[in-house]
Amino acid sequence: MSTQPFDLLTLPLDGQRLIEASAGTGKTFSLAGLFLRLLIEKRLDVSDILVITFTRAATQELRDRIRQRLTDAARRAGAPQPGAAQSPEDEITDALLAAGDEPRSQIARRLADAALRMDEAAIFTIHGFAQRAVADHAFESGLPFDRGEQVDDAPVFEEVTADYWRALCIGRPGPPHFAEWWPTPAALFKALSDLRTRPHTRIWGPDAAAIGALSEQLRARWPEEGASFLRELETVFNTPKMLKAGGLKHALAQYPAFEAAERALTDSLAAPVDPPPLPVWTGYLRDAATEFYKKERAAGEAFFGKPLPRLLSRLQPLIRLQALRDAQQAISRAAAERKQLRRQFSFADMIGALALALASDAGGEALARALHDSYPWALVDEFQDTDPLQYRILQRIYHRPDAGGLFLIGDPKQA
């Protein structure tokens, strides 16, 4: 991939083009200019060009700006003596008119007609485009014509999250520490909010198999090393002026006596589940060496640098991570089932359904070709806000190098 300075008049109109345009650099000016070039040079109809942006307000603003640009260009093309250019827009129009071989009067008529028909232009948010694509190509997509009532995802997910939390925390024992990590349904809903609004994201970290391997290592070491570890830790905890009032000391102080903290650990290791539900205080062992008073620092580093404390402190946070993963998957499934039962769908569902339909071996290629035929060229504004699933949709439609074009316009500094 090569990079070069952006020139509105010479940028090739075919293929895929990524245009970096920071705030204040005339991004809308350039987008409207590309739209004008496509109408003049490719002699397209306004309905042939797909324009995608990311808010409804922006779609109306773009529609108005492009309409005004076409109106001004049509007036200039049709004027017998247009006079000297009075603006950068006039300069672009004059250059395009001079370079073409179509009569100016004919260009003027086409542009005036396009300006009048801008309400027919395919200017959508990405969700609006997905909805239109599925509606216009229901046979190719294999999706139903009527998907039911359109709803916002948030209330459905909040309802399902509350049900999930209550099922685990009320009436029957759920995963240990679940209610300690997320004491209310609202806390769990907040923890999952980014994952809900970005369904393509995944929680980074070791997978279940890797966590299981760490659990096996811990269970293998504990019979030989557990008793000495607990004796040393009790000595550290009960010796004045040895351990500062940091995370570990505070976590252990939540128990009425050290024996209760010890019992919480041994009971968790005896539980017939993997990974074992380690108490929260074991997660603080990782940084405990830095919480020793200076003259005891060497002893602290020697103790907490041993394999067993390191293993405990590494495994305990992963248990919370796995619980959050399990919650995300269960709640996402339940929310989808509930919306299906109620005949409801959200914009995110429409994006997901279109992406799946395009990826289908059965009809994906036919759907991509049909959408490409409907909109041979596409201009994507605010491309930095496009998520991987949305980008996958665009790539599937505009992967053909032999026809049409895709312009991705964005500011990486706002990503």
URRA-V627727 format. One record per run of one state. SS is the DSSP state (h for helix, s for strand, l for the rest). FROM is the first residue (numbers start at 0). LEN is the number of residues. If there is no record, write none. Layout:
BEGIN
ss=SS from=FROM len=LEN
ss=SS from=FROM len=LEN
END
This chain:
BEGIN
ss=l from=0 len=14
ss=s from=14 len=6
ss=l from=20 len=6
ss=h from=26 len=15
ss=l from=41 len=4
ss=h from=45 len=3
ss=s from=48 len=5
ss=l from=53 len=2
ss=h from=55 len=23
ss=l from=78 len=9
ss=h from=87 len=12
ss=l from=99 len=4
ss=h from=103 len=13
ss=l from=116 len=1
ss=h from=117 len=3
ss=l from=120 len=1
ss=s from=121 len=4
ss=h from=125 len=11
ss=l from=136 len=1
ss=h from=137 len=4
ss=l from=141 len=7
ss=s from=148 len=2
ss=l from=150 len=2
ss=h from=152 len=17
ss=l from=169 len=8
ss=h from=177 len=4
ss=l from=181 len=3
ss=h from=184 len=7
ss=l from=191 len=1
ss=h from=192 len=5
ss=l from=197 len=10
ss=h from=207 len=31
ss=l from=238 len=4
ss=s from=242 len=1
ss=l from=243 len=3
ss=h from=246 len=6
ss=l from=252 len=5
ss=h from=257 len=13
ss=l from=270 len=9
ss=h from=279 len=6
ss=l from=285 len=2
ss=h from=287 len=4
ss=s from=291 len=1
ss=l from=292 len=1
ss=h from=293 len=11
ss=l from=304 len=2
ss=h from=306 len=35
ss=l from=341 len=2
ss=s from=343 len=2
ss=l from=345 len=1
ss=h from=346 len=13
ss=l from=359 len=4
ss=h from=363 len=11
ss=l from=374 len=2
ss=s from=376 len=4
ss=l from=380 len=2
ss=h from=382 len=3
ss=l from=385 len=2
ss=h from=387 len=10
ss=l from=397 len=7
ss=s from=404 len=6
ss=l from=410 len=1
ss=h from=411 len=3
ss=l from=414 len=1
END
